[in-house]
């Protein structure tokens, strides 16, 4: 690659090395970014990486850990409000590092816009994770107004945390996101869906396609039909309506007629079994469906899971379901596929680029819960089909998430952005 390239990453989590230094628990989300950083450094020794993140502190902090320089900027829990006072810290970091490239991970939180406003857009590329400006349209996951009103909890009303407040918050973050995308010259994405939506916001933006590296241990294990929990469904999230857990519950009566021992396992906090004064609105709605369809004892929340915990729950599942009302390129689906878990996903956003229907998984329309049920039943009733989908999904994911190739793509994009060169003209 020639001379050293100085790269700033602006991220929305604290990496494990920083958490260890600050004596705090590592986040259970965003592990793929840390894996990407390690792979980038491993394959390209000419990269000098500086990772910038907000933290709950009162001054700018600098740390060196495992070859990465970390800058911690005061500003934790400022996800909803633009903080002009943060701009001075970003400018200080920028002037100290003098980067060849700035890579901003994600678009939805105001710190991304704060950084660009403070330091400018030159030699800056923003990678798309999701697009909340679009996601907000699907926030309610197809729930009807009467369902939203009738299940809103007293706790959420008192805390200002109702469905409608959640929608408003996502919509506001979408405003920051849209302003950022309209303001910058380079964006990095993975699907035709994010390409189309970025171009709709900013027709002149230069789009660079790059794959995504998953958490490292997922490359090292593979699903075994003989060891999985038969007739079990695993869902990676279930706290927001747009993640679609309620659609899986609606599919259960059809599944249970054929497989009465079917059970659902959901990663994340238990929003079903809470004291009355702690009820969440969406938990109320799920409980209503559980009572309606006789699913008591069939739905199990597993609590927050670290990388190893998530991996084991994937491997234990007979099928993984991604039932969201919208997604771009869900890492949960990628992780399930790379492990070889048979997958069923709603045909939304960019998920159709992850699955070739019948070969690397099954697709169904989000609203069609009977179709979801039959897709799951087909996997349950045929070991041969389950293993075919397992092999197809794993092969597709290993190619799509190839770490060395993606690290090379990333460096090539950095070189283009540093020189002001355009990305691809067409994607999809």
Phi, psi and omega per residue, in radians:
X1 nan -0.184 -3.137
X2 1.556 -2.427 -3.065
X3 -1.166 2.864 3.130
X4 -1.058 2.431 3.066
X5 -1.939 2.160 -3.124
X6 -1.660 2.054 -3.025
X7 -2.133 2.180 2.989
X8 -1.635 2.280 2.930
X9 -1.860 2.209 2.975
X10 -1.788 2.067 -3.036
X11 -2.200 2.905 -3.071
X12 -1.917 0.257 3.049
X13 -2.404 2.877 2.989
X14 -1.625 2.233 -3.127
X15 -1.218 2.744 -3.098
X16 -0.938 -0.674 3.132
X17 -1.049 -0.689 3.133
X18 -1.228 -0.758 3.128
X19 -1.035 -0.693 3.107
X20 -1.120 -0.739 -3.139
X21 -1.137 -0.615 -3.118
X22 -1.574 0.028 3.137
X23 0.988 0.914 3.103
X24 -2.380 2.726 -3.110
X25 -1.165 2.557 3.096
X26 -1.283 2.603 3.122
X27 -1.200 2.667 3.122
X28 -1.606 -0.045 3.095
X29 -2.016 2.836 3.009
X30 1.326 0.195 -3.129
X31 -1.055 -0.441 3.132
X32 -1.112 -0.519 3.131
X33 -1.190 -0.734 3.111
X34 -1.118 -0.729 3.087
X35 -1.074 -0.685 3.122
X36 -1.132 -0.722 3.132
X37 -1.085 -0.793 3.138
X38 -1.093 -0.735 -3.126
X39 -1.178 -0.683 3.114
X40 -1.071 -0.787 -3.133
X41 -1.197 -0.619 -3.103
X42 -1.184 -0.686 -3.038
X43 -1.630 -0.242 -3.076
X44 -2.439 1.576 -3.053
X45 -1.263 -0.102 3.080
X46 -1.447 -0.094 -3.142
X47 -1.510 2.238 2.990
X48 -1.929 1.978 -2.955
X49 -1.804 2.308 3.089
X50 -2.152 2.051 -3.071
X51 -1.855 2.159 -3.083
X52 -1.971 2.272 -3.137
X53 -2.606 2.670 3.066
X54 -1.378 2.599 3.087
X55 -2.544 2.947 -3.103
X56 -1.533 1.325 -3.123
X57 -2.594 3.017 -3.036
X58 -1.839 -0.049 -3.112
X59 -2.539 2.809 3.097
X60 -1.204 2.271 -3.086
X61 -2.142 2.492 -3.141
X62 -2.143 2.287 3.141
X63 -2.322 2.596 3.009
X64 -2.036 2.151 3.125
X65 -2.536 2.160 3.025
X66 0.861 0.787 3.045
X67 1.466 -0.022 3.135
X68 -1.973 2.390 3.025
X69 -1.675 2.211 -3.127
X70 -1.913 2.355 2.984
X71 -2.013 2.155 -3.139
X72 -1.864 2.089 -3.031
X73 -1.825 2.301 3.083
X74 -0.993 2.315 3.126
X75 2.673 0.280 3.112
X76 -1.083 2.578 3.116
X77 1.157 0.486 3.036
X78 -1.955 0.851 -3.023
X79 -1.389 -0.338 -3.004
X80 -1.898 -0.221 -3.007
X81 -2.247 2.325 3.075
X82 -1.164 2.314 -3.091
X83 -2.087 1.693 -3.098
X84 -1.100 -0.447 -3.119
X85 -1.168 -0.348 3.132
X86 -1.301 -0.366 -3.051
X87 -1.016 -0.644 -3.107
X88 -1.115 -0.612 3.128
X89 -1.211 -0.740 3.117
X90 -1.114 -0.699 3.124
X91 -1.132 -0.683 3.114
X92 -1.092 -0.775 3.098
X93 -1.080 -0.814 -3.098
X94 -1.043 -0.780 -3.097
X95 -1.222 -0.534 3.108
X96 -1.287 -0.759 -3.075
X97 -1.354 -0.668 -3.027
X98 0.913 1.112 -3.007
X99 -1.232 2.640 2.953
X100 -1.393 -0.548 -3.115
X101 -2.543 2.521 2.961
X102 -2.020 2.236 3.124
X103 -2.037 1.923 3.117
X104 -1.665 2.127 -3.136
X105 -1.617 1.957 3.098
X106 1.596 2.802 -2.979
X107 -2.222 -0.270 -2.819
X108 -1.503 -0.334 -3.076
X109 -1.743 2.581 -3.012
X110 -1.098 -0.341 -3.120
X111 -1.081 -0.490 3.098
X112 -1.128 -0.786 3.114
X113 -1.203 -0.648 3.090
X114 -1.019 -0.767 -3.124
X115 -1.097 -0.832 -3.103
X116 -1.140 -0.716 3.116
X117 -1.130 -0.577 -3.132
X118 -1.372 -0.665 -2.946
X119 -1.983 -0.172 -3.109
X120 1.567 2.956 -3.070
X121 -1.756 -0.042 -3.093
X122 -1.088 2.369 3.096
X123 0.969 0.627 -3.124
X124 -2.106 2.330 3.062
X125 -2.193 2.400 3.126
X126 -1.914 2.193 3.096
X127 -1.632 2.429 -3.113
X128 -1.546 2.196 2.984
X129 -1.697 -1.234 2.901
X130 -2.149 -3.056 3.058
X131 -2.298 1.679 -3.036
X132 -1.180 -0.406 3.077
X133 -1.092 -0.465 3.056
X134 -1.622 -0.736 -3.117
X135 -0.949 -0.622 -3.080
X136 -0.977 -0.556 3.137
X137 -1.087 -0.434 -3.042
X138 -1.954 0.252 -2.992
X139 -0.995 -0.693 -3.042
X140 -1.390 -0.048 3.048
X141 1.003 0.594 3.106
X142 1.412 0.040 3.109
X143 -1.162 2.468 3.129
X144 -1.421 2.751 -3.102
X145 -0.998 -0.726 -3.129
X146 -1.131 -0.563 3.094
X147 -1.237 -0.686 3.101
X148 -1.106 -0.797 -3.099
X149 -1.209 -0.751 -3.017
X150 -1.322 -0.292 -3.142
X151 -1.899 0.004 3.098
X152 -1.082 2.239 -3.028
X153 -1.585 2.720 3.085
X154 -1.076 -0.712 3.131
X155 -0.990 -0.791 -3.104
X156 -1.226 -0.596 3.080
X157 -1.116 -0.817 -3.104
X158 -1.149 -0.602 -3.119
X159 -1.578 -0.031 -3.101
X160 1.144 0.622 -3.018
X161 -2.149 0.628 -3.122
X162 -1.284 3.020 3.024
X163 -0.883 -0.793 -3.019
X164 -1.198 -0.603 3.058
X165 -1.186 -0.663 3.092
X166 -1.102 -0.743 3.091
X167 -1.095 -0.781 -3.123
X168 -1.087 -0.702 3.123
X169 -1.117 -0.772 3.131
X170 -1.138 -0.695 3.128
X171 -1.109 -0.689 3.118
X172 -1.141 -0.740 3.084
X173 -1.096 -0.547 3.067
X174 -1.132 -0.516 3.081
X175 -1.145 -0.804 3.076
X176 -1.037 -0.770 -3.114
X177 -1.070 -0.857 -3.120
X178 -1.074 -0.706 3.124
X179 -1.107 -0.717 3.123
X180 -1.091 -0.858 -3.084
X181 -1.126 -0.625 3.103
X182 -1.211 -0.393 -3.001
X183 -1.605 -0.424 -2.998
X184 -1.718 2.958 -3.102
X185 -1.805 -0.432 -3.024
X186 -2.270 2.369 3.076
X187 -2.362 2.608 -3.128
X188 -2.122 2.245 -3.130
X189 -2.493 -2.995 -3.020
X190 -2.352 -0.260 -3.023
X191 -2.330 2.812 3.052
X192 -1.129 -0.494 3.128
X193 -1.096 -0.852 -3.124
X194 -1.262 -0.538 3.050
X195 -1.059 -0.860 -3.090
X196 -1.089 -0.738 -3.092
X197 -1.281 -0.597 3.056
X198 -1.176 -0.729 3.127
X199 -1.161 -0.549 3.094
X200 -1.161 -0.618 3.117
X201 -1.363 -0.647 -3.076
X202 -2.534 1.600 -3.077
X203 -1.048 -0.397 -3.073
X204 -1.600 -0.034 -3.065
X205 -1.191 2.523 3.090
X206 -1.609 2.104 -3.043
X207 -1.777 2.270 3.110
X208 -2.069 2.177 -3.141
X209 -1.577 2.298 3.125
X210 -2.619 2.379 3.104
X211 -1.251 -3.128 -3.084
X212 -2.207 2.348 3.086
X213 -1.503 2.321 3.140
X214 -1.591 3.038 3.113
X215 -1.052 2.422 -2.860
X216 -1.037 -0.704 -3.021
X217 -1.212 -0.315 -3.123
X218 -1.213 -0.332 3.092
X219 -1.369 -0.223 -2.947
X220 -1.798 -0.091 -3.081
X221 -2.196 2.791 3.078
X222 -2.514 2.536 -3.109
X223 -1.183 2.511 3.139
X224 -2.267 2.046 -3.114
X225 -0.965 -0.666 -3.090
X226 -1.172 -0.325 -3.091
X227 -1.871 -0.118 -3.084
X228 -1.367 2.806 3.079
X229 -1.437 1.912 -3.032
X230 -1.081 2.467 3.088
X231 1.073 0.616 3.065
X232 -1.965 2.494 3.133
X233 -2.035 2.278 3.083
X234 -1.961 2.317 3.088
X235 -2.184 2.326 -2.977
X236 -1.434 -0.349 -3.139
X237 -2.577 2.622 3.129
X238 -2.725 0.471 -3.042
X239 -1.754 -0.293 3.131
X240 -2.092 2.542 3.132
X241 -0.993 -0.626 -3.071
X242 -1.164 -0.283 3.090
X243 -1.391 -0.182 2.869
X244 1.356 0.292 3.132
X245 -0.998 -0.617 -3.126
X246 -1.066 -0.491 3.105
X247 -1.213 -0.604 3.085
X248 -1.171 -0.685 3.097
X249 -1.095 -0.696 3.122
X250 -1.143 -0.474 3.125
X251 -1.378 -0.326 -2.989
X252 -1.078 -0.688 -3.136
X253 -0.974 -0.674 3.111
X254 -1.205 -0.735 3.139
X255 -1.123 -0.744 -3.059
X256 -1.166 -0.435 3.090
X257 -1.097 -0.595 3.136
X258 -1.643 -0.636 -3.046
X259 -2.309 1.419 -3.022
X260 -1.168 -0.224 3.127
X261 -1.630 0.156 -3.111
X262 -1.101 2.397 3.083
X263 -2.373 2.668 -3.104
X264 -1.954 2.330 3.095
X265 -2.097 2.277 -3.021
X266 -2.209 2.183 3.051
X267 -1.292 2.402 3.109
X268 2.159 3.034 -3.071
X269 -1.161 2.586 3.141
X270 -1.301 1.941 3.128
X271 -1.801 0.174 -3.137
X272 -1.695 -0.787 -2.978
X273 -1.845 1.334 -3.135
X274 -2.182 2.716 3.024
X275 -1.051 2.670 -3.048
X276 -0.886 -0.762 -3.058
X277 -1.312 -0.088 3.101
X278 -1.922 0.077 -3.097
X279 -1.011 2.361 2.970
X280 -1.664 2.583 -3.087
X281 -1.023 -0.828 -3.111
X282 -1.168 -0.572 3.038
X283 -1.088 -0.675 3.063
X284 -1.037 -0.764 -3.119
X285 -1.144 -0.757 3.113
X286 -1.096 -0.733 3.109
X287 -1.098 -0.628 3.093
X288 -1.091 -0.743 3.113
X289 -1.187 -0.682 3.111
X290 -1.050 -0.765 3.100
X291 -1.172 -0.722 -3.108
X292 -1.094 -0.724 -3.027
X293 -1.771 0.148 3.101
X294 1.122 0.807 -3.050
X295 -1.841 0.268 -3.134
X296 -0.982 2.243 -3.132
X297 1.426 0.024 -3.106
X298 -1.732 -0.228 -3.054
X299 -2.072 2.136 -3.032
X300 -2.175 2.061 3.011
X301 -1.518 2.369 -2.961
X302 -1.786 -0.030 -3.063
X303 1.389 2.995 3.097
X304 -1.111 2.423 -3.061
X305 -2.139 2.384 3.001
X306 -1.406 -3.061 -3.075
X307 -1.002 -0.822 -3.117
X308 -1.142 -0.706 3.128
X309 -1.107 -0.801 3.109
X310 -1.048 -0.785 -3.120
X311 -1.019 -0.771 -3.117
X312 -1.182 -0.623 3.117
X313 -1.213 -0.646 3.013
X314 -1.025 -0.864 -3.044
X315 -1.148 -0.467 3.128
X316 -1.375 -0.314 -3.009
X317 -1.375 2.571 3.000
X318 -1.391 -0.548 3.108
X319 -2.658 2.500 3.005
X320 -1.831 2.343 3.133
X321 -2.094 2.271 3.016
X322 -1.956 1.619 -2.953
X323 -1.735 0.419 -2.981
X324 -1.144 2.684 3.043
X325 -1.383 -0.304 3.053
X326 -2.790 2.508 3.034
X327 -2.675 2.787 2.965
X328 -1.720 -1.378 3.069
X329 -2.413 1.443 -2.985
X330 -1.094 2.151 3.099
X331 -1.078 -0.537 3.126
X332 -1.052 -0.732 3.115
X333 -1.184 -0.709 3.087
X334 -1.080 -0.734 -3.136
X335 -1.166 -0.738 3.102
X336 -1.068 -0.776 -3.121
X337 -1.149 -0.739 -3.061
X338 -1.198 -0.426 3.008
X339 -1.372 -0.340 -3.120
X340 1.624 0.276 3.097
X341 -1.272 2.293 3.065
X342 -1.038 2.309 -2.983
X343 -2.122 2.516 2.980
X344 -2.237 2.294 -3.088
X345 -2.424 2.581 3.053
X346 -1.224 2.514 -3.105
X347 -1.460 1.426 -3.104
X348 -2.439 2.715 3.033
X349 0.859 -2.139 -3.106
X350 -1.724 0.088 -3.043
X351 -1.150 -0.460 -3.137
X352 -1.131 -0.300 3.079
X353 -1.463 -0.185 3.106
X354 -1.558 -0.508 -2.988
X355 -2.196 2.231 2.900
X356 -1.664 1.941 -2.948
X357 -0.965 2.209 3.119
X358 1.517 -0.166 -3.127
X359 -2.031 -0.831 3.136
X360 -2.025 0.239 3.141
X361 2.636 -3.009 3.084
X362 -2.135 2.525 3.035
X363 -2.017 2.659 3.049
X364 -2.639 2.739 3.087
X365 -1.272 2.401 -3.033
X366 -0.876 -0.746 -3.068
X367 -1.318 -0.316 -2.981
X368 -1.540 1.348 -3.072
X369 -1.213 -0.472 3.063
X370 -1.186 -0.625 3.086
X371 -1.188 -0.704 3.045
X372 -1.002 -0.796 -3.138
X373 -1.023 -0.797 -3.092
X374 -1.225 -0.566 3.056
X375 -1.097 -0.767 3.124
X376 -1.135 -0.751 -3.135
X377 -1.082 -0.673 3.124
X378 -1.061 -0.686 3.117
X379 -1.214 -0.731 3.141
X380 -1.071 -0.665 -2.989
X381 -1.511 -0.129 -3.073
X382 -2.374 1.901 3.054
X383 -1.088 -0.691 -3.122
X384 -1.046 -0.786 3.125
X385 -1.144 -0.773 3.139
X386 -1.005 -0.741 -3.116
X387 -1.297 -0.523 3.052
X388 -1.142 -0.829 3.111
X389 -1.135 -0.635 3.096
X390 -1.044 -0.889 -3.112
X391 -1.140 -0.736 -3.135
X392 -1.141 -0.745 3.130
X393 -1.160 -0.719 -3.126
X394 -1.140 -0.759 3.128
X395 -1.084 -0.768 3.140
X396 -1.112 -0.734 -3.087
X397 -1.241 -0.674 3.120
X398 -1.075 -0.635 3.089
X399 -1.284 -0.791 -3.072
X400 -1.155 -0.611 -3.058
X401 -1.917 0.506 3.141
X402 -1.074 2.074 -2.961
X403 -1.178 -0.822 -3.106
X404 -1.117 -0.751 3.141
X405 -1.092 -0.781 -3.100
X406 -1.157 -0.692 3.074
X407 -1.038 -0.695 3.085
X408 -1.150 -0.711 3.090
X409 -1.067 -0.704 -3.102
X410 -1.110 -0.788 3.127
X411 -1.118 -0.713 3.122
X412 -1.072 -0.669 3.096
X413 -1.174 -0.742 3.108
X414 -1.010 -0.736 -3.135
X415 -1.130 -0.670 3.083
X416 -1.133 -0.831 -3.101
X417 -1.117 -0.704 3.135
X418 -1.075 -0.549 -3.131
X419 -1.667 0.002 3.128
X420 1.304 0.390 -3.129
X421 -1.495 2.640 -3.130
X422 -1.338 2.818 3.041
X423 -1.567 -2.652 -3.105
X424 -1.320 2.536 3.121
X425 -1.392 -0.642 -3.098
X426 -2.302 2.475 3.067
X427 -2.304 2.399 3.109
X428 1.654 nan nan
